[in-house]
Amino acid sequence: MTVEQIVAEARQLPREQKGELFDWLLAESFAQPDPEIDAAWRVETRRRIEEIQSGKVQGIPGEQVMGELRKIVGL
């Protein structure tokens, strides 16, 4: 089957099944992590931890961050 044929058949599905198909395809797409992205995040995470531990950067309390987000979204 071609992608176009699959899409044509998927359009025939009831809304609920389209959602299930979408969820399945999305999960499948991200099931295998990209090694380059994982490596980049490890480097970034270590850098951030080192900055906090050295005192170069001070963390922001989670409650404060959530309060600011609530203001932004109007909650």
N, C-alpha and C positions, 0 to 999 in steps of 0.2 A: 504494500500500500504506500501511496505517496502521502506526504504531509497534508496536502490539499484534501485528499480523500478522508484522512483521519479527521481533519477539521470539519469537513462536511458531515461526517457521521456524528461527531461530537455535538454539532449544532442541533441534531435531532433528539438529543437526550433531554429528559426533564431537568428543570433548574437544579434540583437537589443533586442529581447525578453529575451535572456539569461541575458543581462545586466540589464534589468528591474527586472527580477527575483532576480538576485544577489543583486541589490539595495534594493529591498523589504525585502529580507531575512536579510540583514545586518541591516537595520533600525529596523526590528522586533527584532533582537537579542539584540539590545542596547536600545530598547524602555523602558524597565523596569530597572532602575538603581539598581546597587547592593548596598544595604544599608551599608554594611561594607566598601566598597570603598568610598561611599559618606561621611561617618563618618570620615574616615581617611583623606580625602581631606579637610574637615572642620577643623580638628585639624591642619593639615599642613598649611592651609591658615591663620588661626589665629596666628600660630607661626611666620610665615613670616611677617605678618602685624606688630606684636609686635616688631620683630627685627628691622624693618624699622623705626617704630615710636620711639623706644628707642634710635636710632642712632647706634645700634650695627652693623647694616648692612646698606650700602648705595646702593640705587638702581642705575641701569645703564639706562641712557636715551634710549628710544626706538629707536631714530635715530641712535645712536651708535651701538646698537644691530643689527639693520637692515643692517647697513654698514658692520659690521663684517660678517654677514650671506651672503651678496652679494659677498664679497671677497671669502668666502669658496666655494660658488657655481659657482663662475666665472662670475658674472654679473657686 
